[in-house]
């Protein structure tokens, strides 16, 4: 999976490797060499493009809980340190008037 986040003169691109584990979909941007899955910053300066791998690593675990609610655990690490940890819950909503 590929996601991009805009910057002033470029963007951050994250390439996530998908796989299944214990009934969940896992998306991971692992550590590794330039050119592999992971996070990159891409900038343009005077018509020239530059890219560098950045030490940001993410893991998303998407699963359905025992009562049928879709949930996601999201871990963002900077080098080996946990920077942010999120937990998402997706539930259907009832539209007004229905």
GUVEXVEX-341234 format. One line per field, with one value per atom (N, C-alpha, C, O): residue number from 1; residue in three letters; chain; atom name; x, y, z negated. Coordinates in nm, 4 decimals, padded with zeros to 6 digits, always signed. Layout:
BEGIN
k (NUM; ...)
r (ALA; ...)
c (A; ...)
a (CA; ...)
east (X; ...)
north (Y; ...)
up (Z; ...)
//
This chain:
BEGIN
k (1; 1; 1; 1; 2; 2; 2; 2; 3; 3; 3; 3; 4; 4; 4; 4; 5; 5; 5; 5; 6; 6; 6; 6; 7; 7; 7; 7; 8; 8; 8; 8; 9; 9; 9; 9; 10; 10; 10; 10; 11; 11; 11; 11; 12; 12; 12; 12; 13; 13; 13; 13; 14; 14; 14; 14; 15; 15; 15; 15; 16; 16; 16; 16; 17; 17; 17; 17; 18; 18; 18; 18; 19; 19; 19; 19; 20; 20; 20; 20; 21; 21; 21; 21; 22; 22; 22; 22; 23; 23; 23; 23; 24; 24; 24; 24; 25; 25; 25; 25; 26; 26; 26; 26; 27; 27; 27; 27; 28; 28; 28; 28; 29; 29; 29; 29; 30; 30; 30; 30; 31; 31; 31; 31; 32; 32; 32; 32; 33; 33; 33; 33; 34; 34; 34; 34; 35; 35; 35; 35; 36; 36; 36; 36; 37; 37; 37; 37; 38; 38; 38; 38; 39; 39; 39; 39; 40; 40; 40; 40; 41; 41; 41; 41; 42; 42; 42; 42; 43; 43; 43; 43; 44; 44; 44; 44; 45; 45; 45; 45; 46; 46; 46; 46; 47; 47; 47; 47; 48; 48; 48; 48; 49; 49; 49; 49; 50; 50; 50; 50; 51; 51; 51; 51; 52; 52; 52; 52; 53; 53; 53; 53; 54; 54; 54; 54; 55; 55; 55; 55; 56; 56; 56; 56; 57; 57; 57; 57; 58; 58; 58; 58; 59; 59; 59; 59; 60; 60; 60; 60; 61; 61; 61; 61; 62; 62; 62; 62; 63; 63; 63; 63; 64; 64; 64; 64; 65; 65; 65; 65; 66; 66; 66; 66; 67; 67; 67; 67; 68; 68; 68; 68; 69; 69; 69; 69; 70; 70; 70; 70; 71; 71; 71; 71; 72; 72; 72; 72; 73; 73; 73; 73; 74; 74; 74; 74; 75; 75; 75; 75; 76; 76; 76; 76; 77; 77; 77; 77; 78; 78; 78; 78; 79; 79; 79; 79; 80; 80; 80; 80; 81; 81; 81; 81; 82; 82; 82; 82; 83; 83; 83; 83; 84; 84; 84; 84; 85; 85; 85; 85; 86; 86; 86; 86; 87; 87; 87; 87; 88; 88; 88; 88; 89; 89; 89; 89; 90; 90; 90; 90; 91; 91; 91; 91; 92; 92; 92; 92; 93; 93; 93; 93; 94; 94; 94; 94; 95; 95; 95; 95; 96; 96; 96; 96; 97; 97; 97; 97; 98; 98; 98; 98)
r (UNK; UNK; UNK; UNK; UNK; UNK; UNK; UNK; UNK; UNK; UNK; UNK; UNK; UNK; UNK; UNK; UNK; UNK; UNK; UNK; UNK; UNK; UNK; UNK; UNK; UNK; UNK; UNK; UNK; UNK; UNK; UNK; UNK; UNK; UNK; UNK; UNK; UNK; UNK; UNK; UNK; UNK; UNK; UNK; UNK; UNK; UNK; UNK; UNK; UNK; UNK; UNK; UNK; UNK; UNK; UNK; UNK; UNK; UNK; UNK; UNK; UNK; UNK; UNK; UNK; UNK; UNK; UNK; UNK; UNK; UNK; UNK; UNK; UNK; UNK; UNK; UNK; UNK; UNK; UNK; UNK; UNK; UNK; UNK; UNK; UNK; UNK; UNK; UNK; UNK; UNK; UNK; UNK; UNK; UNK; UNK; UNK; UNK; UNK; UNK; UNK; UNK; UNK; UNK; UNK; UNK; UNK; UNK; UNK; UNK; UNK; UNK; UNK; UNK; UNK; UNK; UNK; UNK; UNK; UNK; UNK; UNK; UNK; UNK; UNK; UNK; UNK; UNK; UNK; UNK; UNK; UNK; UNK; UNK; UNK; UNK; UNK; UNK; UNK; UNK; UNK; UNK; UNK; UNK; UNK; UNK; UNK; UNK; UNK; UNK; UNK; UNK; UNK; UNK; UNK; UNK; UNK; UNK; UNK; UNK; UNK; UNK; UNK; UNK; UNK; UNK; UNK; UNK; UNK; UNK; UNK; UNK; UNK; UNK; UNK; UNK; UNK; UNK; UNK; UNK; UNK; UNK; UNK; UNK; UNK; UNK; UNK; UNK; UNK; UNK; UNK; UNK; UNK; UNK; UNK; UNK; UNK; UNK; UNK; UNK; UNK; UNK; UNK; UNK; UNK; UNK; UNK; UNK; UNK; UNK; UNK; UNK; UNK; UNK; UNK; UNK; UNK; UNK; UNK; UNK; UNK; UNK; UNK; UNK; UNK; UNK; UNK; UNK; UNK; UNK; UNK; UNK; UNK; UNK; UNK; UNK; UNK; UNK; UNK; UNK; UNK; UNK; UNK; UNK; UNK; UNK; UNK; UNK; UNK; UNK; UNK; UNK; UNK; UNK; UNK; UNK; UNK; UNK; UNK; UNK; UNK; UNK; UNK; UNK; UNK; UNK; UNK; UNK; UNK; UNK; UNK; UNK; UNK; UNK; UNK; UNK; UNK; UNK; UNK; UNK; UNK; UNK; UNK; UNK; UNK; UNK; UNK; UNK; UNK; UNK; UNK; UNK; UNK; UNK; UNK; UNK; UNK; UNK; UNK; UNK; UNK; UNK; UNK; UNK; UNK; UNK; UNK; UNK; UNK; UNK; UNK; UNK; UNK; UNK; UNK; UNK; UNK; UNK; UNK; UNK; UNK; UNK; UNK; UNK; UNK; UNK; UNK; UNK; UNK; UNK; UNK; UNK; UNK; UNK; UNK; UNK; UNK; UNK; UNK; UNK; UNK; UNK; UNK; UNK; UNK; UNK; UNK; UNK; UNK; UNK; UNK; UNK; UNK; UNK; UNK; UNK; UNK; UNK; UNK; UNK; UNK; UNK; UNK; UNK; UNK; UNK; UNK; UNK; UNK; UNK; UNK; UNK; UNK; UNK; UNK; UNK; UNK; UNK; UNK; UNK; UNK; UNK; UNK; UNK; UNK; UNK; UNK; UNK; UNK; UNK; UNK; UNK)
c (A; A; A; A; A; A; A; A; A; A; A; A; A; A; A; A; A; A; A; A; A; A; A; A; A; A; A; A; A; A; A; A; A; A; A; A; A; A; A; A; A; A; A; A; A; A; A; A; A; A; A; A; A; A; A; A; A; A; A; A; A; A; A; A; A; A; A; A; A; A; A; A; A; A; A; A; A; A; A; A; A; A; A; A; A; A; A; A; A; A; A; A; A; A; A; A; A; A; A; A; A; A; A; A; A; A; A; A; A; A; A; A; A; A; A; A; A; A; A; A; A; A; A; A; A; A; A; A; A; A; A; A; A; A; A; A; A; A; A; A; A; A; A; A; A; A; A; A; A; A; A; A; A; A; A; A; A; A; A; A; A; A; A; A; A; A; A; A; A; A; A; A; A; A; A; A; A; A; A; A; A; A; A; A; A; A; A; A; A; A; A; A; A; A; A; A; A; A; A; A; A; A; A; A; A; A; A; A; A; A; A; A; A; A; A; A; A; A; A; A; A; A; A; A; A; A; A; A; A; A; A; A; A; A; A; A; A; A; A; A; A; A; A; A; A; A; A; A; A; A; A; A; A; A; A; A; A; A; A; A; A; A; A; A; A; A; A; A; A; A; A; A; A; A; A; A; A; A; A; A; A; A; A; A; A; A; A; A; A; A; A; A; A; A; A; A; A; A; A; A; A; A; A; A; A; A; A; A; A; A; A; A; A; A; A; A; A; A; A; A; A; A; A; A; A; A; A; A; A; A; A; A; A; A; A; A; A; A; A; A; A; A; A; A; A; A; A; A; A; A; A; A; A; A; A; A; A; A; A; A; A; A; A; A; A; A; A; A; A; A; A; A; A; A; A; A; A; A; A; A; A; A; A; A; A; A; A; A; A; A; A; A)
a (N; CA; C; O; N; CA; C; O; N; CA; C; O; N; CA; C; O; N; CA; C; O; N; CA; C; O; N; CA; C; O; N; CA; C; O; N; CA; C; O; N; CA; C; O; N; CA; C; O; N; CA; C; O; N; CA; C; O; N; CA; C; O; N; CA; C; O; N; CA; C; O; N; CA; C; O; N; CA; C; O; N; CA; C; O; N; CA; C; O; N; CA; C; O; N; CA; C; O; N; CA; C; O; N; CA; C; O; N; CA; C; O; N; CA; C; O; N; CA; C; O; N; CA; C; O; N; CA; C; O; N; CA; C; O; N; CA; C; O; N; CA; C; O; N; CA; C; O; N; CA; C; O; N; CA; C; O; N; CA; C; O; N; CA; C; O; N; CA; C; O; N; CA; C; O; N; CA; C; O; N; CA; C; O; N; CA; C; O; N; CA; C; O; N; CA; C; O; N; CA; C; O; N; CA; C; O; N; CA; C; O; N; CA; C; O; N; CA; C; O; N; CA; C; O; N; CA; C; O; N; CA; C; O; N; CA; C; O; N; CA; C; O; N; CA; C; O; N; CA; C; O; N; CA; C; O; N; CA; C; O; N; CA; C; O; N; CA; C; O; N; CA; C; O; N; CA; C; O; N; CA; C; O; N; CA; C; O; N; CA; C; O; N; CA; C; O; N; CA; C; O; N; CA; C; O; N; CA; C; O; N; CA; C; O; N; CA; C; O; N; CA; C; O; N; CA; C; O; N; CA; C; O; N; CA; C; O; N; CA; C; O; N; CA; C; O; N; CA; C; O; N; CA; C; O; N; CA; C; O; N; CA; C; O; N; CA; C; O; N; CA; C; O; N; CA; C; O; N; CA; C; O; N; CA; C; O; N; CA; C; O; N; CA; C; O; N; CA; C; O; N; CA; C; O; N; CA; C; O; N; CA; C; O; N; CA; C; O; N; CA; C; O; N; CA; C; O; N; CA; C; O; N; CA; C; O; N; CA; C; O)
east (+00.0860; +00.0000; +00.0908; +00.1963; +00.0490; +00.1282; +00.0426; -00.0680; +00.0938; +00.0261; +00.1252; +00.2454; +00.0750; +00.1604; +00.0998; -00.0220; +00.1870; +00.1469; +00.2194; +00.3421; +00.1452; +00.2081; +00.2946; +00.2657; +00.4008; +00.4880; +00.4989; +00.4524; +00.5592; +00.5741; +00.6365; +00.5808; +00.7487; +00.8175; +00.8393; +00.9410; +00.7440; +00.7588; +00.6524; +00.5378; +00.6905; +00.5960; +00.6690; +00.7877; +00.5953; +00.6417; +00.5629; +00.4402; +00.6328; +00.5684; +00.5988; +00.7130; +00.4951; +00.5102; +00.4610; +00.3481; +00.5467; +00.5144; +00.4978; +00.5930; +00.3753; +00.3405; +00.3277; +00.2614; +00.3904; +00.3849; +00.2648; +00.2574; +00.1690; +00.0525; +00.0781; +00.1458; +00.0226; +00.0212; -00.0868; -00.1333; -00.1256; -00.2281; -00.1601; -00.0631; -00.2137; -00.1604; -00.2720; -00.3343; -00.2971; -00.3976; -00.5341; -00.6020; -00.5752; -00.7057; -00.7131; -00.8214; -00.5994; -00.5966; -00.5174; -00.4313; -00.5472; -00.4665; -00.3616; -00.3962; -00.2355; -00.1264; -00.0612; -00.0309; -00.0397; +00.0309; +00.1530; +00.1402; +00.2716; +00.3941; +00.4918; +00.5137; +00.5505; +00.6605; +00.7871; +00.8200; +00.8565; +00.9683; +01.0970; +01.1083; +01.1921; +01.3273; +01.3906; +01.3511; +01.4882; +01.5560; +01.6299; +01.6346; +01.6880; +01.7676; +01.6807; +01.5608; +01.7425; +01.6769; +01.6219; +01.6899; +01.4987; +01.4355; +01.3342; +01.2525; +01.3378; +01.2421; +01.1210; +01.1132; +01.0254; +00.9094; +00.9577; +01.0548; +00.8897; +00.9273; +00.8839; +00.8010; +00.9400; +00.9022; +01.0147; +01.1329; +00.9738; +01.0690; +01.0204; +00.9001; +01.1147; +01.0811; +01.1347; +01.2486; +01.0504; +01.0849; +01.0656; +00.9579; +01.1698; +01.1618; +01.2142; +01.2920; +01.1685; +01.2179; +01.2834; +01.2285; +01.4020; +01.4754; +01.5363; +01.6206; +01.4936; +01.5430; +01.5333; +01.6260; +01.4191; +01.3942; +01.4568; +01.4423; +01.5253; +01.5868; +01.5141; +01.4768; +01.4941; +01.4271; +01.5258; +01.6274; +01.4942; +01.5783; +01.4894; +01.3780; +01.5380; +01.4637; +01.5581; +01.6751; +01.5055; +01.5836; +01.4912; +01.3756; +01.5432; +01.4680; +01.4721; +01.5769; +01.3589; +01.3530; +01.3253; +01.2613; +01.3726; +01.3596; +01.2232; +01.2145; +01.1173; +00.9803; +00.9271; +00.9322; +00.8762; +00.8271; +00.6864; +00.6628; +00.5929; +00.4541; +00.4041; +00.4461; +00.3128; +00.2431; +00.0955; +00.0593; +00.0102; -00.1344; -00.1824; -00.1437; -00.2644; -00.3268; -00.4773; -00.5345; -00.5429; -00.6865; -00.7550; -00.7169; -00.8563; -00.9231; -01.0673; -01.1059; -01.1462; -01.2841; -01.2873; -01.2422; -01.3414; -01.3454; -01.4590; -01.5364; -01.4704; -01.5713; -01.7167; -01.8031; -01.7451; -01.8836; -01.9046; -02.0088; -01.8070; -01.8231; -01.7806; -01.8124; -01.7095; -01.6641; -01.5246; -01.4360; -01.5064; -01.3753; -01.2877; -01.3280; -01.1682; -01.0746; -00.9372; -00.9039; -00.8588; -00.7217; -00.6306; -00.6603; -00.5198; -00.4121; -00.3041; -00.2627; -00.2579; -00.1618; -00.0435; -00.0594; +00.0737; +00.1973; +00.2894; +00.3180; +00.3369; +00.4330; +00.5589; +00.5553; +00.6706; +00.7983; +00.8945; +00.8933; +00.9771; +01.0854; +01.2130; +01.2397; +01.2917; +01.4011; +01.3419; +01.2547; +01.3841; +01.3287; +01.2302; +01.1750; +01.2079; +01.1216; +00.9777; +00.9539; +00.8827; +00.7421; +00.7102; +00.7284; +00.6623; +00.6260; +00.4777; +00.4379; +00.3951; +00.2498; +00.1905; +00.2371; +00.0872; +00.0116; -00.1366; -00.1847; -00.2085; -00.3509; -00.4309; -00.3793; -00.5585; -00.6529; -00.7786; -00.8382; -00.8187; -00.9371; -01.0488; -01.0242; -01.1716; -01.2899; -01.3847; -01.4160; -01.4302; -01.5222; -01.6560; -01.6659; -01.7588; -01.8928; -01.9883; -01.9722; -02.0884; -02.1885; -02.2689; -02.2922; -02.3103; -02.3948; -02.5329; -02.5508; -02.6296; -02.7672; -02.7886; -02.7703; -02.8279; -02.8521; -02.9798; -03.0765; -02.9794; -03.0966; -03.2152; -03.2005; -03.3303; -03.4521; -03.4779; -03.5747; -03.3963; -03.4181; -03.4641; -03.4874)
north (-00.1156; +00.0000; +00.1220; +00.1224; +00.2245; +00.3464; +00.4658; +00.4837; +00.5475; +00.6713; +00.7862; +00.7672; +00.9048; +01.0223; +01.1384; +01.1554; +01.2180; +01.3355; +01.4562; +01.4556; +01.5602; +01.6742; +01.7584; +01.7730; +01.8127; +01.9100; +02.0321; +02.0285; +02.1383; +02.2612; +02.2362; +02.2794; +02.1687; +02.1449; +01.9959; +01.9559; +01.9156; +01.7723; +01.6958; +01.7398; +01.5809; +01.5008; +01.3940; +01.3681; +01.3336; +01.2156; +01.0993; +01.1046; +00.9954; +00.8775; +00.7587; +00.7367; +00.6830; +00.5650; +00.4434; +00.4407; +00.3445; +00.2185; +00.1129; +00.0788; +00.0619; -00.0324; -00.1736; -00.1937; -00.2691; -00.4088; -00.4756; -00.4781; -00.5306; -00.5966; -00.7459; -00.8114; -00.7977; -00.9422; -00.9738; -00.8855; -01.0996; -01.1444; -01.2127; -01.2868; -01.1859; -01.2492; -01.2618; -01.1622; -01.3828; -01.4092; -01.3503; -01.2972; -01.3588; -01.3098; -01.1601; -01.1069; -01.0905; -00.9454; -00.9114; -00.9882; -00.7958; -00.7399; -00.6515; -00.5614; -00.6754; -00.5943; -00.5196; -00.5784; -00.3898; -00.3052; -00.2512; -00.1916; -00.2715; -00.2356; -00.1640; -00.2059; -00.0545; +00.0128; -00.0217; +00.0457; -00.1258; -00.1772; -00.0976; -00.0132; -00.1265; -00.0742; -00.1474; -00.2592; -00.0844; -00.1511; -00.0531; +00.0665; -00.1044; -00.0196; +00.0685; +00.0451; +00.1683; +00.2566; +00.1718; +00.0830; +00.2004; +00.1289; +00.0258; -00.0193; -00.0124; -00.1090; -00.0405; +00.0823; -00.1207; -00.0646; +00.0180; -00.0183; +00.1292; +00.2180; +00.3597; +00.3827; +00.4555; +00.5966; +00.6758; +00.6559; +00.7670; +00.8485; +00.9930; +01.0191; +01.0858; +01.2250; +01.2552; +01.2221; +01.3186; +01.3510; +01.5013; +01.5539; +01.5702; +01.7157; +01.7535; +01.6810; +01.8695; +01.9237; +02.0572; +02.1400; +02.0775; +02.2028; +02.2430; +02.1718; +02.3565; +02.4087; +02.3057; +02.2887; +02.2381; +02.1438; +02.0064; +01.9197; +01.9861; +01.8552; +01.7876; +01.8529; +01.6573; +01.5822; +01.5071; +01.4563; +01.5010; +01.4310; +01.3446; +01.3842; +01.2279; +01.1385; +01.0822; +01.0556; +01.0647; +01.0049; +00.9191; +00.9540; +00.8095; +00.7231; +00.7891; +00.8379; +00.7911; +00.8523; +00.7448; +00.6443; +00.7646; +00.6608; +00.6589; +00.6521; +00.6648; +00.6550; +00.5182; +00.4809; +00.4439; +00.3093; +00.2974; +00.3336; +00.2465; +00.2350; +00.0927; +00.0174; +00.0575; -00.0701; -00.0448; +00.0169; -00.0929; -00.0887; -00.2329; -00.3176; -00.2609; -00.3936; -00.3714; -00.3140; -00.4173; -00.3988; -00.5320; -00.6338; -00.5318; -00.6570; -00.6297; -00.5150; -00.7357; -00.7274; -00.7886; -00.9014; -00.7128; -00.7627; -00.8649; -00.8860; -00.9279; -01.0328; -00.9892; -01.0735; -00.8581; -00.8128; -00.7533; -00.6931; -00.7694; -00.7275; -00.5863; -00.5367; -00.5198; -00.3828; -00.3874; -00.4582; -00.3108; -00.3019; -00.2097; -00.0988; -00.2565; -00.1804; -00.1777; -00.2649; -00.0766; -00.0663; -00.0186; +00.0785; -00.0887; -00.0443; +00.0126; -00.0526; +00.1346; +00.2064; +00.2470; +00.3194; +00.2009; +00.2331; +00.3080; +00.2602; +00.4268; +00.5037; +00.5173; +00.5673; +00.4720; +00.4787; +00.5690; +00.5742; +00.6397; +00.7206; +00.6550; +00.6534; +00.6011; +00.5097; +00.3935; +00.3244; +00.3686; +00.2592; +00.3073; +00.2263; +00.4380; +00.4942; +00.5076; +00.5500; +00.4718; +00.4909; +00.6393; +00.7029; +00.6947; +00.8363; +00.8540; +00.9436; +00.7680; +00.7781; +00.6382; +00.5526; +00.6169; +00.4921; +00.5300; +00.5966; +00.4864; +00.5153; +00.3856; +00.2790; +00.3971; +00.2869; +00.3459; +00.4388; +00.2913; +00.3391; +00.2366; +00.1162; +00.2863; +00.1998; +00.2543; +00.3733; +00.1666; +00.2066; +00.1397; +00.0170; +00.2206; +00.1677; +00.2314; +00.3481; +00.1553; +00.2151; +00.3208; +00.3089; +00.4233; +00.5270; +00.5212; +00.4718; +00.5709; +00.5773; +00.7201; +00.8158; +00.7330; +00.8653; +00.9244; +00.8525; +01.0559; +01.1236; +01.1072; +01.1186; +01.0812; +01.0688; +00.9309; +00.9116; +00.8369; +00.6995; +00.6087; +00.4901)
up (+00.0000; +00.0000; +00.0000; -00.0634; +00.0712; +00.0833; +00.0425; +00.0934; -00.0493; -00.0882; -00.0767; -00.0949; -00.0467; -00.0333; -00.1108; -00.1148; -00.1724; -00.2496; -00.1909; -00.1816; -00.1510; -00.0839; -00.1777; -00.2965; -00.1203; -00.1862; -00.0947; +00.0193; -00.1433; -00.0663; +00.0712; +00.1722; +00.0769; +00.2045; +00.2303; +00.2870; +00.1885; +00.2079; +00.1328; +00.1233; +00.0793; +00.0032; -00.0778; -00.0577; -00.1688; -00.2403; -00.1816; -00.1738; -00.1408; -00.0851; -00.1743; -00.2144; -00.2045; -00.2898; -00.2117; -00.1627; -00.2014; -00.1351; -00.2442; -00.3143; -00.2572; -00.3640; -00.3058; -00.2041; -00.3699; -00.3272; -00.3932; -00.5161; -00.3150; -00.3745; -00.3969; -00.3177; -00.5064; -00.5295; -00.6320; -00.7041; -00.6375; -00.7325; -00.8504; -00.8341; -00.9707; -01.0910; -01.1940; -01.2306; -01.2403; -01.3436; -01.3093; -01.3973; -01.1832; -01.1409; -01.1182; -01.0936; -01.1259; -01.1065; -00.9808; -00.9378; -00.9228; -00.8154; -00.8809; -00.9573; -00.8530; -00.9072; -00.7918; -00.6880; -00.8105; -00.7136; -00.7863; -00.8933; -00.7291; -00.8007; -00.7082; -00.5945; -00.7591; -00.6897; -00.7691; -00.8667; -00.7270; -00.8054; -00.7871; -00.6982; -00.8726; -00.8559; -00.7381; -00.7050; -00.6758; -00.5665; -00.4781; -00.5068; -00.3696; -00.2814; -00.1919; -00.1772; -00.1334; -00.0377; +00.0771; +00.1284; +00.1159; +00.2257; +00.1809; +00.2612; +00.0539; +00.0019; -00.0586; -00.0611; -00.1078; -00.1772; -00.2957; -00.3620; -00.3218; -00.4306; -00.4008; -00.3128; -00.4745; -00.4619; -00.3955; -00.4238; -00.3057; -00.2303; -00.2276; -00.2245; -00.2289; -00.2021; -00.0624; -00.0298; +00.0194; +00.1574; +00.1745; +00.1465; +00.2205; +00.2392; +00.3773; +00.4393; +00.4226; +00.5485; +00.5193; +00.4466; +00.5768; +00.5581; +00.6916; +00.7461; +00.7434; +00.8707; +00.9836; +01.0629; +00.9883; +01.0956; +01.0771; +01.1632; +00.9672; +00.9406; +00.8251; +00.7276; +00.8364; +00.7314; +00.6434; +00.6907; +00.5145; +00.4180; +00.3292; +00.2949; +00.2924; +00.2045; +00.0990; +00.1263; -00.0213; -00.1303; -00.2154; -00.2393; -00.2591; -00.3517; -00.4885; -00.5307; -00.5581; -00.6910; -00.7955; -00.7648; -00.9191; -01.0228; -01.0911; -01.2138; -01.0113; -01.0613; -01.0214; -00.9042; -01.1182; -01.0933; -01.1512; -01.2665; -01.0706; -01.1153; -01.1024; -01.0145; -01.1925; -01.1858; -01.2122; -01.3124; -01.1217; -01.1386; -01.1499; -01.0692; -01.2470; -01.2606; -01.2561; -01.3488; -01.1470; -01.1255; -01.1509; -01.0931; -01.2375; -01.2734; -01.3138; -01.3366; -01.3224; -01.3697; -01.5092; -01.5291; -01.6069; -01.7447; -01.7623; -01.6689; -01.8785; -01.8992; -01.8793; -01.8553; -01.8888; -01.8681; -01.7289; -01.7029; -01.6388; -01.5007; -01.4678; -01.3598; -01.5577; -01.5331; -01.4699; -01.5179; -01.3613; -01.2970; -01.3807; -01.4157; -01.4121; -01.4951; -01.4286; -01.3484; -01.4632; -01.4138; -01.5263; -01.5959; -01.5422; -01.6302; -01.5395; -01.4436; -01.5693; -01.4849; -01.5711; -01.6693; -01.5346; -01.6065; -01.5122; -01.4024; -01.5544; -01.4775; -01.5612; -01.6736; -01.5050; -01.5756; -01.5004; -01.3774; -01.5749; -01.5208; -01.5693; -01.6895; -01.4787; -01.5096; -01.5886; -01.5359; -01.7112; -01.7916; -01.8977; -01.9722; -01.9052; -02.0089; -01.9599; -01.8468; -02.0443; -02.0107; -02.0170; -02.1208; -01.9052; -01.8997; -01.9267; -02.0012; -01.8656; -01.8789; -01.8723; -01.7971; -01.9522; -01.9470; -01.9471; -02.0388; -01.8424; -01.8290; -01.8284; -01.7949; -01.8662; -01.8512; -01.7885; -01.8429; -01.6732; -01.6032; -01.6145; -01.6220; -01.6155; -01.6162; -01.5093; -01.5084; -01.4192; -01.3131; -01.3365; -01.3366; -01.3562; -01.3782; -01.2794; -01.2438; -01.2342; -01.1438; -01.2195; -01.3398; -01.1471; -01.2062; -01.1459; -01.0346; -01.2181; -01.1698; -01.1214; -01.1965; -00.9938; -00.9383; -00.9974; -01.0222; -01.0198; -01.0732; -00.9794; -00.8577; -01.0344; -00.9566; -00.9011; -00.8275; -00.9333; -00.8823; -00.9923; -00.9687)
//
